[in-house]
Amino acid sequence: MTAAEPSPPGDSLGDGAAGMALLPFERARTDDPAAVAVAHQWAKRMTTGTVAAHPDLASLFRGAPAVAFALHTSGQPAYARALDSLDEHIVTLTRYRLQAAHDRIDEGRLPAVREFDLISGLTGIGAYLLHRDRHSQLLREVLAYLVRLTEPVQVDGDTLPGWWSAAPPADRPAEDWPGGHGNLGLAHGAAGPLALLATAMRHGTTVPGQEAAMATIGQWFDRCRVGAGRAAWWPGRITLAEQRTGVITQDGPQRPSWCYGTPGQARAQQLAALALGDLQRRQQAEDAFAGCVTDDRQLVLLRDNSLCHGFAGLVLAAWRAAADAAPGNELAVVVPRLRTRLEQRLHIEGSPDSGGLLEGEAGTRLAGHTVDTDQPEATQWDLCLLLSG
């Protein structure tokens, strides 16, 4: 970070102190009681400055939900009062955002991605509520909204998924995306709601229409899938023309990242299959994941070692998927090789330049620590990525 660049806010889970605290919190929980003191210093850092609670700013990765997620992950009773205070703000902002979302649906308008996605939207807030496990009714209200989100919308003669965005992807020129886009990623697309609906169901929290909503998203993934078995892949985003024809014109698989690629997409579908008892979808997801992580043509597309875009996210998602995979699936054998490959990459290339969770050293080290410790039941932090299941 240069002197001209602003420091990330402490209440950021993505690149600030809230996200960086997760590694010492995890160490304190799993194998290093001495890390509690270090973790407490990070807790102070994330709460020293302003903690955003305005509905336009706060999300799982920024503000009150981000800080509360990190503090709850620590498992430390000392943070109970702070969590109770944060929860008051989170309940208020969640109800505000739910009302705005339902008003938008009632008016027949398409959503902005940040209304529903994991990083900025109600899926992320729902992940926090599931993590906190104290606001079951509010979580059900979020799930009920996601069920409504799967209802199709009529726009200029086209029948579009309810999560279709009229805007182009944030990093793409509008002229290349006439009619907006459909997002399949775990971070910003339909895989996020699918993973939350599935994870909540696996933990016993359901609402009317939940199974049908998951099936609707799953059918859209089937429509967008290219290839089958170990050769299957999904695009990160599709155009209106691709939605209309059902023909994906993109050249081939994108980079196998957590945020947009096969690791996140396949894990979300695996979770849905486990929740619904859908053996066919489970096999398809696990086969596609195994094909991805054993295909050097895809792995070479990863340009860094970060959690969000890079190799660490791939390793973590594969570890989670392997733990839930059907007997005989190749993922369990591949994960140790992927972990070794990550260490080799870090030795040659070094850690990411920043210190944050999503794109920095904290996330890379945390993913490695989690896989090495290999305690799936003890680990809670990666619910913020909707990987834990």
N, C-alpha and C positions, 0 to 999 in steps of 0.2 A: 504494500500500500504506500503510495507516495504522499508527500506532505499536502498536496493539493486535494487529495481524496478525503471526503468526510468519513469519520469512523462510523461503523455500523451501529445502530441503536442496541442498547443492552437487551431490550425486550424483543429482539429478533431471534427466532429459532433457526432461521436459515443461515445467517452470517454473524450474529451477535453473541452476547454472553449466554443467553438462554440455551442456544444450541451447543455452545462450547462446554457448558456445564454438564451435558449428558454423559460425557466420557468419565469424569470423576464420579458422577452419581452412579454410573454403571459399575465402575470399579468398586465403589463402596458397597454395592449390593451383592456383587458376585464373588469377589476374591480378595478384597483389600480393605479391611476395616479402617486402616490408617488414612484412607482416602477421604474419610468423612470430613476431616478438617479442611482439606483442599476443596471439597465439594461445597462446604459452607461459604468459603470465600467467593466462589463463583455465584452462589445464590445471592450474596450481597451485591455483587457486581450487576446482576441482571435486574435488581430492584432498586438500585440507588437513584437512577434517573427516572424520567417520565415513563410510565407504562400506558400505552395507548389503549383506550377503551371505546373510542367512537366507532360506531358500526361501519363507517366508511374506511376506517384504517385497521381495525382489529380483525385478526384471523388466527388460525392455528399457528401460523408462522410469524405473526407480529402482534405485539401488545399483550393484553391480559390473558387470552387463551394460550399464547406461547409460553409466557412465564409460568402460568398455572400448570401447563403440561409438564414442563421441566421440574417444577417443585414436586408435583405428585409422583413423577417418575423416581425421585430420590427415595421415597418411602420413609422420610424422616418426620416423626411426629412434631418436631419443632416448627415445621412450616404450616401447621394446621390452621392457625388464625389467619395467616396471609392467604392461604387457599380459600378460606371462607369468604374473605373480603373480595378476592378476585372473582369468585363465583357469582357474587351479586351482580357485578358488572357484566359477566359473561351471559348470565340469564337474560339480562335486559337487552344486550346487543343482539343476542340470538333471536329473541322474540321480534325485535325490530326488523331484522333481516328476513325472518320467515314471513312476516306480514307483507313486506315489500315484494318478496318472491311470489307469494300467492296472488297479490294484486296484479303483478305482471302476467301471470298465467291466466287470470280471469280476463285480462284485456286481450289475450291472444297474441302477445308479443313474444319474440324469441329472446332467450336470456343472453346476458353477457357471461363469458366463461367464469368470471370471478364471482358470479352469484352462487355457483354450485360446486366449484372445483375443490380439490384437496388443499392447495396452497393458500388460496385467498377466500374460499367460499364456504358454504354450509356443510359440504362433505368434511372439510377439515374440522369445523367446529363440532360436527357429530362425532368425529374420531376422538376429540378431547372428552366429550360427554361420556362416550363409551369407556374411555381410559379412566375417568374420574369415578364412574359407577355410583353416582349419587343423585343424578337427575334423570331418572328413567323416563318420566313423562315427557320431559323436554327432548330427550333423545328420540322418543317415539314420534314427536312432532317433526323432528328433522327427517326421520325415515319416511313419514307420511308425505312430506314435501318431495322427497326423492322419488317416491312412487308417482306423484303427480308429474314430476319432471319427465317421466318416461312416456307420457301420453303424447301422441303425435300432434303436430301443428300444421295447419294448412297455410301455405304462403305462396301467393301468386300461382295457384294451380299445382304446386308441389306439396306432397305429403312428407314432412320432415320429422326426424326425431325431435322430441321435446328439448333435448340438450343442444340442438344445432345452434351455432352462433352466426348471426348475420354479418359479423365483422370478420376481416381476414385474421389469420394468426398474427400475434403481436409483432413477430419478427419478420413478417413477409409483406411485400408490397400489395396494396389492395387490388391493383389491376390483374394480378395473377390469381386472385381468389374471388371472381365475380359470384355473388350469391352467398358469400361467407364460407364456413367450413364446419366439418364435423371432426371432433377431437377424440381420439381413442386412447390417449395417454393416461397414465395413473396420476400424474401430477396435476394435469389441467383438463383431462377429458373424462369420457364415460367410464373408463376403468376404475376411476376413483369412487363414484357412487356405487358401482357394482361391488367393489371390494368392501365398502362400508356396510352395504345391505347384507352381504354374505357374512361378514365378521360378526355383525350384530346378531344375525340369526344363529350363528354357531354358539353365541354366548347367551342365547335364550330370549333375545329381545326382538319381537316381531310386531308388525302392524298389518292391517288388511291390505291385500294387493302386493305384498312384498315379494312373494314368489313369482307372481306374474311380471312384476317390474324387472326382476333379475333375468327372467326368461326373455323379456323384450330386449334388454341390453345384449344378452348373449346371442340372440338371433341377428342383431346388427353386426356384432363381431363376426358371426358366421358369414354374413353377406360381404363383409369387407376382407375376409381372409383370402390370402393368396397361397395356393398349394395345399398340401395335406400332410399329415404325419409329421415326421422329423423335418420336412422341407417347408412346413407352414410358417407364414409370417403375416403380420398385420401392419398396415401403414400407421404412422403417428397421427396423420390428419388426412382427410379426404376432401375433395372439391365437390361442388354442387353437381358437376357433370358426372363424377364418379358415383355420387349418391343416386342420381337418376338412372344410370345405366347398370349399376352393380358391377362395373368393370374397373378394376384398379389399374391405372396407366403408369404408375410409378415403376422405376426400373428394378428395384429389388429391396431387400430389407434395409432399414436404416440402422444406425448404430444401436447396439443392444444395451441401451441404458435403462435405468430404473424409471426415469421420468416419462419417456415416450416409447421406448422400445419393447421388445419381446419379454424381457425379464418382468417388467411391471404388468404388461398386458396378460401374459400367461399366468402369473401369480394370481391376479384378480379373477381370472376365469377358473383357475384351480380352486380357489376359495369358494366361488359360487357353486362349482360342481360338488364340492364337499358338503356345502350347506344343503343343497337340493338332492343329493344322492344321485347325481347325473354321471354315471360311469363313463359314458361316451365323451362328454365334455372334459372330464378329468383326464382321460387318456390323451385327448387331443392337446390339451394345455401342457401336460407333462412331456409328451412327445415333442411338441414344438420347442419347449424350453431346452430339452436335452439336445435337440438338433442345433439350436442356436449356440449353446455353450461349447459344442464340439466342432464348430465350423469356424476355422481361422479366417475365412473371408468375411465373416461378420465381426469377429473379435478384433480384427485389425482396424475396424472403423472407430473403435474407442480411442480417443486422442489423449485422454487424461485418466487419472486414478481417483477421481472424486466420487462421492456418494451419489450425486444427482445424475451427472452426465457420463460417469466413467466406470472404471473397472471395479471400484469398491462396491458400488451399487449392484453391479452384476453378481459379485461374489455373495453379498448379503442376501439378495433375492433368491439365488440358487440354493443357499443354505436353508432358507425358510421353506422353499418349495420341496427340497429333498426330504425334509423332516416329515412332510405330509404326503409324500408321493407313494404310489402303490408299490408293493414289493416287486423287486426286480427292475425298477426304473433306474436308468443310468446316472441320474443326478447325484445320488449318494456317493458314487465312485468318483464323479467328476469334481465335486466341491473341493476336496483336498488339493487337487491339481490346480484348480483356479486360485485357491488361497496362496499356494506356492508361487504361482505366476504373478499374483499381485505383489508379493514381497520382492520378486525379481525386478518387476517394473519400478517399484519404489527405490530399490537399490541403484538402479541405473538412472532413473529420471528424477528422483527425489519426490518429496511430498508436494501437494498443491501449494501454490504461493500464499493463499489466504489461510486464515485460521478457522473459518467457519464450518458449520455442519454440512451444508449441502454441497458446496464447491471447494471446501478447504480441508486442511489437515485434520481438523477435529473429526470430521465425518469419516475420512479414510482410516484413521486410527481406531475409531469406535467400531467400524465395521469389522476390522481385523480382530480387535479384542473380543467382539461378540462371537465370531465364528470360532476363534481359538478356545474361548471359555466353554463353548458348546453346551449352554444351559438354556434351551428354548423356553422352558417354563418359567425361569427366573427373569428372563429379559422382557422388558415392557416398552423400552424406548422406541422401537421401530414401528409401533402403532402409528406414530406421526407420519410414517411412510406407507401405512396400510399394508405392511408385509407380514406382521406377526400372526395374523389369523386368530 
